[in-house]
């Protein structure tokens, strides 16, 4: 039931690439830094999102102004789900980007809405 290490890394890599694309295409003045599996998004106001992988737990972690959040991958639904609130990664990022940086961003691609199967 658990993700293999290789599958986990592939999923996190793909998710981080999608995130970079969304932030790159946002038109916002921000800095993106990807190093050693950690993606840091620095907003113009100095706040940031930090995405990291927690390999032993097979989780994607997000650090934001509101705190730290841990996401498990739902293989059936093809999306990352917060282990505490069950909020989807894209939904949380939309909410946090608005609150933290006043940025209205769409993260549908992160929650499995762009795998060729349109709604």
C-alpha positions in Angstrom: 0.0 0.0 0.0 2.9 2.3 0.7 4.7 4.1 -2.1 8.0 2.7 -3.2 10.9 5.1 -2.7 11.3 5.5 -6.5 7.6 6.3 -7.0 7.6 8.7 -4.1 10.6 10.6 -5.5 9.0 10.7 -9.0 5.8 12.1 -7.5 7.5 14.8 -5.5 9.7 15.7 -8.4 6.6 16.0 -10.7 4.7 18.0 -8.1 7.6 20.4 -7.6 8.0 20.9 -11.3 4.2 21.7 -11.6 4.6 24.1 -8.7 7.5 25.8 -10.3 5.6 26.2 -13.5 2.6 27.7 -11.7 4.7 30.2 -9.8 6.8 31.0 -12.9 3.7 31.7 -15.0 2.0 33.7 -12.2 3.6 37.0 -13.2 4.4 37.6 -9.5 7.7 39.0 -8.4 9.0 36.0 -6.5 12.2 34.0 -6.2 12.2 30.2 -6.8 15.0 28.1 -5.5 15.2 24.4 -5.9 18.1 22.6 -4.2 18.6 19.1 -2.9 14.9 18.2 -3.3 13.7 21.3 -1.5 11.7 24.0 -3.3 11.6 27.4 -1.8 9.2 30.1 -3.0 10.0 33.6 -1.7 7.3 36.2 -2.2 7.9 39.9 -2.7 6.7 40.6 0.9 9.4 38.4 2.3 7.2 35.4 3.3 7.9 32.0 1.8 6.7 28.5 1.1 9.2 25.7 1.6 8.4 22.3 0.0 10.4 19.4 1.2 10.3 15.6 1.0 10.1 13.5 4.1 11.4 10.2 2.6 10.9 7.8 5.6 7.3 8.9 5.9 6.7 9.2 2.2 5.3 12.7 2.8 5.6 16.1 1.1 6.0 18.8 3.7 5.0 22.4 3.3 6.3 25.2 5.6 4.3 28.4 5.4 3.5 31.4 7.7 0.6 29.5 9.1 2.8 26.5 10.1 4.0 23.2 8.8 1.8 20.8 6.9 2.3 17.2 6.0 0.8 15.6 2.9 0.3 11.9 2.0 -0.2 10.9 -1.6 -3.5 9.3 -2.4 -2.6 6.9 -5.2 -6.2 6.2 -6.1 -7.2 9.9 -6.5 -3.7 11.0 -7.7 -3.3 13.9 -5.3 -1.6 15.1 -2.1 -3.8 15.2 1.0 -3.0 16.9 4.3 -2.6 14.2 7.0 -4.4 16.4 9.6 -7.1 18.4 7.8 -7.5 16.3 4.7 -7.3 19.5 2.6 -5.8 19.0 -0.8 -2.4 20.5 -1.4 -3.6 22.7 -4.3 -6.6 24.0 -2.2 -4.3 24.8 0.7 -1.8 26.5 -1.5 -4.5 28.6 -3.1 -5.7 29.7 0.3 -2.3 30.3 1.8 -0.9 32.2 -1.2 -3.9 34.5 -1.0 -3.5 35.0 2.7 0.3 35.2 2.8 1.0 37.2 -0.4 -2.3 38.5 -1.6 -1.8 36.3 -4.7 -4.8 34.6 -6.5 -3.2 31.5 -7.9 -4.8 28.4 -9.4 -3.3 25.0 -8.3 -5.7 22.7 -10.1 -2.8 20.9 -11.8 -1.6 19.8 -8.4 -4.8 18.2 -7.3 -5.0 15.8 -10.3 -7.3 18.0 -12.5 -4.8 18.1 -15.4 -4.0 14.5 -16.2 -5.8 14.6 -19.5 -9.2 13.8 -17.8 -11.0 17.2 -18.0 -13.8 17.8 -15.6 
